[in-house]
Amino acid sequence: MLVAFATGMEAQQRDSARAEPGTPRRDSAVVREALRPPLSPRRAFLYSLVAPGSAQSILGRPTAAAVFVLAEAVTITMIRESSANLREAERFEGDSIVISTVNPQTGQPQIIRGPPRYPEGLVRARRAQVEDWIAALVLNHLFSGADAFVAAHLWDVPAQLSIRAAPGRTTVRAQLRW
């Protein structure tokens, strides 16, 4: 007859290679979800194309968002100012400066028409200025969208960039951790 004695749990050794219950594996859906950006790259592009800086703020890049919003405000303000100047130049384009003098020989009043206040070249220059500010506004929207698209793709890559200035040289260092 064989008699076996039961030993306690203290005799067992724990398997260190086995994952604990409830611990997600690296390829599990939980880890994949944690690494996903809050916006897809396509959606980030569209958000920032419509409202510059919006996707940057959602992606946790407040400085970039502030730069794009500031550029938007400046270009809209300058479009308004340039448009007002253009309207004034167009309104007074045909006007000229009237100079009233007295003819020294006859003593009669004499009216002389001076050069136009807003010549055609100035009106064209003001129109070009408005078009340039509109182009700057469109470029701000495109750059903001492109920046958001790239930021969404690189959302989970931790990077540090430092710039150091020393006498006679400047050093730029980028550090990526994988």
C-alpha atoms as one frame of an Amber mdcrd trajectory, in Angstrom:
protein
   0.000   0.000   0.000   1.180   3.483  -0.979   0.566   6.371   1.301   1.008
   9.903   0.019   1.203  12.896   2.197  -0.168  16.168   0.900   2.213  19.045
   1.111   1.166  22.688   1.379   1.178  25.343  -1.308   4.469  26.684  -0.019
   6.269  23.930  -1.837   5.153  25.214  -5.230   7.215  27.747  -7.107   5.611
  30.538  -8.986   5.942  30.572 -12.785   7.592  33.906 -13.538   7.046  33.646
 -17.310   3.302  33.363 -17.009   1.235  36.561 -17.248  -0.887  37.525 -14.311
  -4.632  37.191 -14.750  -6.085  40.431 -15.999  -2.761  41.756 -17.346  -3.193
  42.683 -21.006  -0.801  41.194 -23.482   1.158  43.548 -25.740  -0.989  42.752
 -28.747  -4.280  42.968 -26.942  -7.021  45.387 -27.898  -6.518  47.394 -24.697
  -2.905  48.253 -25.526  -3.746  48.991 -29.155  -6.545  51.312 -28.042  -4.215
  53.123 -25.635  -1.720  53.783 -28.446  -4.305  55.184 -30.852  -4.420  58.962
 -31.236  -7.593  60.758 -30.167  -8.185  61.641 -33.845  -7.403  59.696 -36.983
  -4.925  61.454 -39.310  -7.639  62.110 -41.893 -10.010  63.594 -39.322  -7.204
  65.662 -37.777  -6.403  67.082 -41.226 -10.031  67.989 -41.859 -10.533  69.550
 -38.403  -7.497  71.788 -38.792  -8.264  72.550 -42.416 -11.629  73.974 -41.366
 -10.523  75.564 -38.059  -6.731  75.929 -37.764  -5.425  74.791 -34.393  -8.437
  72.686 -33.424  -6.856  69.277 -34.060  -3.572  70.407 -32.506  -5.373  71.198
 -29.264  -7.137  67.818 -29.299  -3.806  66.063 -29.911  -2.231  67.783 -26.911
  -0.144  70.370 -28.786  -1.317  73.697 -27.326   1.654  75.754 -28.550   1.144
  74.719 -32.171  -2.580  75.378 -31.813  -1.900  78.874 -30.458   0.465  79.654
 -33.349  -2.115  78.662 -35.959  -4.931  80.543 -34.209  -2.732  83.644 -33.915
  -1.808  83.446 -37.611  -5.517  83.106 -38.432  -6.406  86.189 -36.391  -3.615
  88.277 -37.929  -4.489  87.340 -41.508  -8.218  87.978 -41.020  -7.455  91.367
 -39.466  -5.124  92.283 -42.315  -7.661  91.167 -44.931 -10.219  93.507 -43.343
  -7.769  96.429 -43.232  -6.516  95.863 -46.772 -10.070  95.544 -48.080 -11.017
  98.860 -46.461  -7.994 100.524 -48.075  -8.911  99.007 -51.440 -12.513 100.235
 -51.205 -11.292 103.744 -50.423  -8.838 103.704 -53.339 -11.506 102.427 -55.745
 -14.025 105.016 -54.567 -11.627 107.933 -55.111  -9.761 106.534 -58.120 -11.220
 109.061 -60.592 -11.016 112.026 -58.238  -8.287 114.576 -58.608  -6.980 117.332
 -56.439  -8.335 120.730 -57.417  -6.023 123.654 -56.907  -7.609 127.091 -57.012
  -5.316 129.963 -57.852  -5.525 133.459 -59.284  -4.107 134.131 -62.724  -1.464
 136.808 -62.141  -1.974 138.418 -65.578  -5.765 138.645 -65.636  -6.583 138.562
 -61.936  -9.303 135.998 -62.608  -9.660 132.843 -60.463  -8.086 129.842 -62.123
  -8.830 126.183 -61.325  -6.122 123.635 -62.002  -6.756 119.912 -61.778  -3.886
 118.144 -60.080  -2.905 114.515 -60.349  -5.428 111.907 -59.219  -5.385 111.175
 -55.507  -5.388 107.416 -56.094  -3.725 106.551 -59.411  -4.496 103.277 -61.144
  -1.194 101.746 -60.009  -2.055 102.315 -56.351  -5.459 100.679 -56.786  -3.795
  97.652 -58.411  -1.256  97.486 -55.569  -4.003  97.550 -52.934  -5.940  94.849
 -54.782  -2.782  92.697 -54.889  -2.308  93.280 -51.169  -5.792  91.911 -50.416
  -5.114  88.884 -52.620  -1.803  88.256 -50.842  -3.478  88.233 -47.426  -6.168
  85.852 -48.711  -3.405  83.553 -49.980  -1.742  83.720 -46.538  -5.063  82.717
 -44.942  -5.443  79.731 -47.284  -1.836  78.670 -46.617  -2.409  78.875 -42.863
  -5.360  76.486 -43.238  -3.332  74.073 -45.387  -0.257  74.141 -43.121  -2.436
  73.630 -40.062  -4.114  70.632 -41.704  -0.796  69.135 -42.778   0.681  69.652
 -39.309  -2.311  67.946 -37.699  -2.098  65.047 -40.168   1.570  64.443 -39.307
   0.967  64.955 -35.585  -1.778  62.308 -35.597   0.559  59.850 -37.331   3.373
  60.546 -34.854   1.121  60.850 -31.828   2.592  57.883 -29.916   6.255  58.662
 -30.674   7.813  60.417 -27.686  10.362  62.933 -28.924  12.440  65.594 -27.280
  14.094  68.374 -29.193  16.580  70.742 -27.639  18.500  73.671 -29.039  21.593
  74.945 -27.274  23.410  78.101 -28.197  27.061  78.384 -27.256  29.488  81.118
 -28.250  30.250  80.604 -31.916  27.940  77.609 -32.504  24.410  76.337 -32.141
  23.574  72.703 -31.438  20.284  71.006 -32.260  19.646  67.656 -30.624  16.731
  65.319 -31.230  16.042  62.335 -29.026  13.559  59.581 -29.901  12.636  56.802
 -27.505  11.190  53.580 -28.835
